[in-house]
Amino acid sequence: MAVWFELCKLMRWLLRRPAPLPQGIGQRYQAAEQAEAQRRLLDQAEGLRRTQRYSGNGTRDHG
């Protein structure tokens, strides 16, 4: 029973004290998300370029 008590005490202590994040980790997440969003936008733009035909004056050719 003493082991159970110590285990519960340890769990309470661990749950009470969250581990601090290293400095700059939020910036790294933000940079990674921004790069992924930019890649998706460029992929979408490329897909639009492939599916839409344009005439010589820059307007869409609907035919």
DOMIPA-549291 format. One record per atom (N, C-alpha, C): atom name; residue number from 0; residue in one letter; x, y, z. Coordinates in nm, 3 decimals. Atoms other than C-alpha are relative to their C-alpha. Layout:
! residues N
<r site="CA" pos="NUM" code="a" u="X" v="Y" w="Z"/>
...
! end
This chain:
! residues 63
<r site="N" pos="0" code="m" u="0.082" v="-0.119" w="0.000"/>
<r site="CA" pos="0" code="m" u="0.000" v="0.000" w="0.000"/>
<r site="C" pos="0" code="m" u="0.087" v="0.126" w="0.000"/>
<r site="N" pos="1" code="a" u="-0.089" v="-0.115" w="-0.004"/>
<r site="CA" pos="1" code="a" u="0.294" v="0.234" w="0.062"/>
<r site="C" pos="1" code="a" u="0.048" v="0.037" w="-0.140"/>
<r site="N" pos="2" code="v" u="-0.044" v="-0.027" w="0.138"/>
<r site="CA" pos="2" code="v" u="0.403" v="0.197" w="-0.299"/>
<r site="C" pos="2" code="v" u="-0.108" v="0.077" w="-0.074"/>
<r site="N" pos="3" code="w" u="0.112" v="-0.069" w="0.065"/>
<r site="CA" pos="3" code="w" u="0.057" v="0.302" w="-0.419"/>
<r site="C" pos="3" code="w" u="-0.008" v="0.145" w="0.045"/>
<r site="N" pos="4" code="f" u="0.003" v="-0.136" w="-0.055"/>
<r site="CA" pos="4" code="f" u="0.064" v="0.606" w="-0.192"/>
<r site="C" pos="4" code="f" u="0.112" v="0.085" w="-0.062"/>
<r site="N" pos="5" code="e" u="-0.113" v="-0.074" w="0.058"/>
<r site="CA" pos="5" code="e" u="0.408" v="0.710" w="-0.319"/>
<r site="C" pos="5" code="e" u="-0.022" v="0.026" w="-0.149"/>
<r site="N" pos="6" code="l" u="0.029" v="-0.017" w="0.141"/>
<r site="CA" pos="6" code="l" u="0.300" v="0.656" w="-0.679"/>
<r site="C" pos="6" code="l" u="-0.103" v="0.111" w="-0.022"/>
<r site="N" pos="7" code="c" u="0.101" v="-0.106" w="0.009"/>
<r site="CA" pos="7" code="c" u="-0.009" v="0.874" w="-0.629"/>
<r site="C" pos="7" code="c" u="0.060" v="0.137" w="0.032"/>
<r site="N" pos="8" code="k" u="-0.065" v="-0.125" w="-0.038"/>
<r site="CA" pos="8" code="k" u="0.202" v="1.139" w="-0.459"/>
<r site="C" pos="8" code="k" u="0.089" v="0.051" w="-0.114"/>
<r site="N" pos="9" code="l" u="-0.086" v="-0.037" w="0.112"/>
<r site="CA" pos="9" code="l" u="0.450" v="1.136" w="-0.747"/>
<r site="C" pos="9" code="l" u="-0.082" v="0.050" w="-0.119"/>
<r site="N" pos="10" code="m" u="0.086" v="-0.042" w="0.111"/>
<r site="CA" pos="10" code="m" u="0.171" v="1.160" w="-1.007"/>
<r site="C" pos="10" code="m" u="-0.058" v="0.139" w="0.026"/>
<r site="N" pos="11" code="r" u="0.051" v="-0.134" w="-0.034"/>
<r site="CA" pos="11" code="r" u="0.018" v="1.459" w="-0.826"/>
<r site="C" pos="11" code="r" u="0.109" v="0.105" w="-0.021"/>
<r site="N" pos="12" code="w" u="-0.111" v="-0.094" w="0.015"/>
<r site="CA" pos="12" code="w" u="0.359" v="1.628" w="-0.822"/>
<r site="C" pos="12" code="w" u="0.031" v="0.024" w="-0.148"/>
<r site="N" pos="13" code="l" u="-0.029" v="-0.014" w="0.143"/>
<r site="CA" pos="13" code="l" u="0.420" v="1.558" w="-1.192"/>
<r site="C" pos="13" code="l" u="-0.109" v="0.079" w="-0.072"/>
<r site="N" pos="14" code="l" u="0.110" v="-0.068" w="0.067"/>
<r site="CA" pos="14" code="l" u="0.078" v="1.679" w="-1.300"/>
<r site="C" pos="14" code="l" u="-0.012" v="0.146" w="0.043"/>
<r site="N" pos="15" code="r" u="0.007" v="-0.136" w="-0.051"/>
<r site="CA" pos="15" code="r" u="0.110" v="1.993" w="-1.089"/>
<r site="C" pos="15" code="r" u="0.106" v="0.088" w="-0.064"/>
<r site="N" pos="16" code="r" u="-0.113" v="-0.078" w="0.052"/>
<r site="CA" pos="16" code="r" u="0.437" v="2.101" w="-1.253"/>
<r site="C" pos="16" code="r" u="0.022" v="-0.031" w="-0.147"/>
<r site="N" pos="17" code="p" u="-0.022" v="0.027" w="0.143"/>
<r site="CA" pos="17" code="p" u="0.414" v="2.119" w="-1.632"/>
<r site="C" pos="17" code="p" u="0.143" v="0.037" w="-0.041"/>
<r site="N" pos="18" code="a" u="-0.136" v="-0.026" w="0.047"/>
<r site="CA" pos="18" code="a" u="0.746" v="2.105" w="-1.810"/>
<r site="C" pos="18" code="a" u="0.000" v="0.127" w="-0.086"/>
<r site="N" pos="19" code="p" u="-0.004" v="-0.123" w="0.080"/>
<r site="CA" pos="19" code="p" u="0.843" v="2.444" w="-1.951"/>
<r site="C" pos="19" code="p" u="0.049" v="-0.030" w="-0.143"/>
<r site="N" pos="20" code="l" u="-0.044" v="0.014" w="0.139"/>
<r site="CA" pos="20" code="l" u="0.881" v="2.472" w="-2.328"/>
<r site="C" pos="20" code="l" u="0.130" v="0.076" w="-0.020"/>
<r site="N" pos="21" code="p" u="-0.122" v="-0.074" w="0.030"/>
<r site="CA" pos="21" code="p" u="1.222" v="2.570" w="-2.459"/>
<r site="C" pos="21" code="p" u="-0.032" v="0.133" w="-0.070"/>
<r site="N" pos="22" code="q" u="0.023" v="-0.130" w="0.063"/>
<r site="CA" pos="22" code="q" u="1.251" v="2.930" w="-2.572"/>
<r site="C" pos="22" code="q" u="0.005" v="-0.012" w="-0.150"/>
<r site="N" pos="23" code="g" u="0.004" v="-0.001" w="0.145"/>
<r site="CA" pos="23" code="g" u="1.164" v="2.990" w="-2.934"/>
<r site="C" pos="23" code="g" u="-0.078" v="-0.112" w="-0.064"/>
<r site="N" pos="24" code="i" u="0.071" v="0.115" w="0.058"/>
<r site="CA" pos="24" code="i" u="0.961" v="2.671" w="-2.977"/>
<r site="C" pos="24" code="i" u="-0.126" v="0.046" w="-0.071"/>
<r site="N" pos="25" code="g" u="0.119" v="-0.053" w="0.066"/>
<r site="CA" pos="25" code="g" u="0.648" v="2.870" w="-3.061"/>
<r site="C" pos="25" code="g" u="0.032" v="0.061" w="-0.134"/>
<r site="N" pos="26" code="q" u="-0.042" v="-0.061" w="0.127"/>
<r site="CA" pos="26" code="q" u="0.835" v="3.059" w="-3.329"/>
<r site="C" pos="26" code="q" u="0.031" v="-0.108" w="-0.103"/>
<r site="N" pos="27" code="r" u="-0.029" v="0.109" w="0.094"/>
<r site="CA" pos="27" code="r" u="0.954" v="2.732" w="-3.483"/>
<r site="C" pos="27" code="r" u="-0.128" v="-0.061" w="-0.053"/>
<r site="N" pos="28" code="y" u="0.129" v="0.053" w="0.045"/>
<r site="CA" pos="28" code="y" u="0.598" v="2.596" w="-3.490"/>
<r site="C" pos="28" code="y" u="-0.065" v="0.095" w="-0.100"/>
<r site="N" pos="29" code="q" u="0.061" v="-0.099" w="0.087"/>
<r site="CA" pos="29" code="q" u="0.474" v="2.919" w="-3.644"/>
<r site="C" pos="29" code="q" u="0.069" v="0.004" w="-0.137"/>
<r site="N" pos="30" code="a" u="-0.075" v="-0.002" w="0.126"/>
<r site="CA" pos="30" code="a" u="0.749" v="2.919" w="-3.909"/>
<r site="C" pos="30" code="a" u="-0.032" v="-0.124" w="-0.083"/>
<r site="N" pos="31" code="a" u="0.031" v="0.123" w="0.072"/>
<r site="CA" pos="31" code="a" u="0.676" v="2.556" w="-3.999"/>
<r site="C" pos="31" code="a" u="-0.142" v="0.006" w="-0.057"/>
<r site="N" pos="32" code="e" u="0.137" v="-0.011" w="0.048"/>
<r site="CA" pos="32" code="e" u="0.301" v="2.623" w="-4.027"/>
<r site="C" pos="32" code="e" u="-0.008" v="0.101" w="-0.114"/>
<r site="N" pos="33" code="q" u="0.001" v="-0.101" w="0.106"/>
<r site="CA" pos="33" code="q" u="0.366" v="2.933" w="-4.238"/>
<r site="C" pos="33" code="q" u="0.059" v="-0.058" w="-0.129"/>
<r site="N" pos="34" code="a" u="-0.061" v="0.062" w="0.118"/>
<r site="CA" pos="34" code="a" u="0.594" v="2.738" w="-4.474"/>
<r site="C" pos="34" code="a" u="-0.096" v="-0.100" w="-0.064"/>
<r site="N" pos="35" code="e" u="0.096" v="0.098" w="0.052"/>
<r site="CA" pos="35" code="e" u="0.331" v="2.463" w="-4.508"/>
<r site="C" pos="35" code="e" u="-0.116" v="0.071" w="-0.070"/>
<r site="N" pos="36" code="a" u="0.109" v="-0.075" w="0.062"/>
<r site="CA" pos="36" code="a" u="0.057" v="2.717" w="-4.581"/>
<r site="C" pos="36" code="a" u="0.045" v="0.060" w="-0.133"/>
<r site="N" pos="37" code="q" u="-0.052" v="-0.056" w="0.124"/>
<r site="CA" pos="37" code="q" u="0.275" v="2.884" w="-4.844"/>
<r site="C" pos="37" code="q" u="0.013" v="-0.108" w="-0.106"/>
<r site="N" pos="38" code="r" u="-0.012" v="0.110" w="0.096"/>
<r site="CA" pos="38" code="r" u="0.347" v="2.548" w="-5.006"/>
<r site="C" pos="38" code="r" u="-0.136" v="-0.039" w="-0.056"/>
<r site="N" pos="39" code="r" u="0.135" v="0.033" w="0.046"/>
<r site="CA" pos="39" code="r" u="-0.027" v="2.471" w="-5.020"/>
<r site="C" pos="39" code="r" u="-0.052" v="0.104" w="-0.098"/>
<r site="N" pos="40" code="l" u="0.046" v="-0.106" w="0.090"/>
<r site="CA" pos="40" code="l" u="-0.102" v="2.809" w="-5.178"/>
<r site="C" pos="40" code="l" u="0.069" v="-0.010" w="-0.136"/>
<r site="N" pos="41" code="l" u="-0.072" v="0.014" w="0.126"/>
<r site="CA" pos="41" code="l" u="0.169" v="2.760" w="-5.439"/>
<r site="C" pos="41" code="l" u="-0.047" v="-0.121" w="-0.079"/>
<r site="N" pos="42" code="d" u="0.052" v="0.119" w="0.067"/>
<r site="CA" pos="42" code="d" u="0.039" v="2.410" w="-5.515"/>
<r site="C" pos="42" code="d" u="-0.137" v="0.029" w="-0.063"/>
<r site="N" pos="43" code="q" u="0.132" v="-0.036" w="0.052"/>
<r site="CA" pos="43" code="q" u="-0.314" v="2.548" w="-5.557"/>
<r site="C" pos="43" code="q" u="0.013" v="0.091" w="-0.122"/>
<r site="N" pos="44" code="a" u="-0.021" v="-0.090" w="0.113"/>
<r site="CA" pos="44" code="a" u="-0.190" v="2.826" w="-5.785"/>
<r site="C" pos="44" code="a" u="0.049" v="-0.076" w="-0.122"/>
<r site="N" pos="45" code="e" u="-0.051" v="0.081" w="0.110"/>
<r site="CA" pos="45" code="e" u="0.000" v="2.576" w="-5.996"/>
<r site="C" pos="45" code="e" u="-0.113" v="-0.082" w="-0.062"/>
<r site="N" pos="46" code="g" u="0.115" v="0.077" w="0.050"/>
<r site="CA" pos="46" code="g" u="-0.312" v="2.361" w="-6.023"/>
<r site="C" pos="46" code="g" u="-0.094" v="0.087" w="-0.082"/>
<r site="N" pos="47" code="l" u="0.086" v="-0.091" w="0.076"/>
<r site="CA" pos="47" code="l" u="-0.515" v="2.661" w="-6.137"/>
<r site="C" pos="47" code="l" u="0.064" v="0.036" w="-0.134"/>
<r site="N" pos="48" code="r" u="-0.068" v="-0.032" w="0.125"/>
<r site="CA" pos="48" code="r" u="-0.253" v="2.749" w="-6.396"/>
<r site="C" pos="48" code="r" u="-0.013" v="-0.114" w="-0.100"/>
<r site="N" pos="49" code="r" u="0.009" v="0.115" w="0.089"/>
<r site="CA" pos="49" code="r" u="-0.272" v="2.398" w="-6.535"/>
<r site="C" pos="49" code="r" u="-0.141" v="-0.018" w="-0.055"/>
<r site="N" pos="50" code="t" u="0.137" v="0.026" w="0.043"/>
<r site="CA" pos="50" code="t" u="-0.652" v="2.388" w="-6.554"/>
<r site="C" pos="50" code="t" u="-0.063" v="0.115" w="-0.076"/>
<r site="N" pos="51" code="q" u="0.058" v="-0.116" w="0.069"/>
<r site="CA" pos="51" code="q" u="-0.722" v="2.738" w="-6.685"/>
<r site="C" pos="51" code="q" u="0.090" v="0.042" w="-0.115"/>
<r site="N" pos="52" code="r" u="-0.075" v="-0.048" w="0.115"/>
<r site="CA" pos="52" code="r" u="-0.620" v="2.855" w="-7.028"/>
<r site="C" pos="52" code="r" u="-0.023" v="0.150" w="-0.011"/>
<r site="N" pos="53" code="y" u="0.009" v="-0.145" w="0.014"/>
<r site="CA" pos="53" code="y" u="-0.548" v="3.221" w="-7.085"/>
<r site="C" pos="53" code="y" u="0.033" v="0.039" w="-0.143"/>
<r site="N" pos="54" code="s" u="-0.032" v="-0.050" w="0.134"/>
<r site="CA" pos="54" code="s" u="-0.553" v="3.414" w="-7.411"/>
<r site="C" pos="54" code="s" u="0.121" v="0.093" w="0.011"/>
<r site="N" pos="55" code="g" u="-0.120" v="-0.081" w="0.002"/>
<r site="CA" pos="55" code="g" u="-0.264" v="3.638" w="-7.515"/>
<r site="C" pos="55" code="g" u="-0.012" v="0.132" w="0.075"/>
<r site="N" pos="56" code="n" u="0.014" v="-0.129" w="-0.067"/>
<r site="CA" pos="56" code="n" u="-0.411" v="3.954" w="-7.356"/>
<r site="C" pos="56" code="n" u="-0.022" v="-0.012" w="0.151"/>
<r site="N" pos="57" code="g" u="0.012" v="0.018" w="-0.144"/>
<r site="CA" pos="57" code="g" u="-0.433" v="3.808" w="-7.006"/>
<r site="C" pos="57" code="g" u="-0.139" v="-0.031" w="0.050"/>
<r site="N" pos="58" code="t" u="0.135" v="0.037" w="-0.044"/>
<r site="CA" pos="58" code="t" u="-0.805" v="3.730" w="-7.003"/>
<r site="C" pos="58" code="t" u="-0.020" v="-0.148" w="-0.022"/>
<r site="N" pos="59" code="r" u="0.026" v="0.143" w="0.015"/>
<r site="CA" pos="59" code="r" u="-0.950" v="3.384" w="-6.975"/>
<r site="C" pos="59" code="r" u="-0.055" v="-0.030" w="-0.138"/>
<r site="N" pos="60" code="d" u="0.051" v="0.051" w="0.127"/>
<r site="CA" pos="60" code="d" u="-1.010" v="3.192" w="-7.294"/>
<r site="C" pos="60" code="d" u="-0.102" v="-0.107" w="0.034"/>
<r site="N" pos="61" code="h" u="0.106" v="0.094" w="-0.039"/>
<r site="CA" pos="61" code="h" u="-1.347" v="3.020" w="-7.242"/>
<r site="C" pos="61" code="h" u="-0.033" v="-0.098" w="-0.111"/>
<r site="N" pos="62" code="g" u="0.036" v="0.090" w="0.107"/>
<r site="CA" pos="62" code="g" u="-1.322" v="2.789" w="-7.533"/>
<r site="C" pos="62" code="g" u="0.095" v="-0.110" w="-0.026"/>
! end
